Amino acid sequence: MYISLHICSALRTFVCVAASLTVSISLGSAADRQQAQAQLLDHAEFRCANCFFGASDHYYCFTADNQILVAYQKTPVLNWRDDTKNYLTAIHPSWEAWSAAGATVPISYDREHIWVTRPNGGQEPSGFWAHLKAVGFWASRGNSKQVKLKRSGMRSIFTNSDVCRNAGQARGK
């Protein structure tokens, strides 16, 4: 009896400490983020064509707070014969490439990532896939409103914007 009470007390203490560390870490990382209204200057993509569980890369160039921010999104792809399709997004909507809702978009960013919001607000799919998703625990985060882009130094891929392509040269990088 005494041992089980001791284990219960130790477990309760561990959970409290872990929860407080998690809260402090998550609040600390959110505090490092800067909020901005950004303009999407250019978009480049390397699509995986005729893929069986491959990946496509989508690069985005933003201007915000008097600086050029470049980031990419790697999305899992399942397609064949048509590189514009991704049959996985019906099951897992967060694997859809992000697209801007307008000329300017609200973003938050830090040194490693840029967070943007999906234009559709992460609406739930309807029909068969919605019911299938409700059954699968692996798809529970599949309809996120926030998209986390990884910051990148690659600039030469932007063909529609000299500002994006030459941004690294202006700083002597």
Beta strands, then each sheet from edge to edge (+ up, - down):
strand 1: 34-46
strand 2: 52-64
strand 3: 67-78
strand 4: 104-109
strand 5: 113-117
strand 6: 146-151
sheet 1: 1+ 2- 3+ 6- 5+ 4- 1+
end
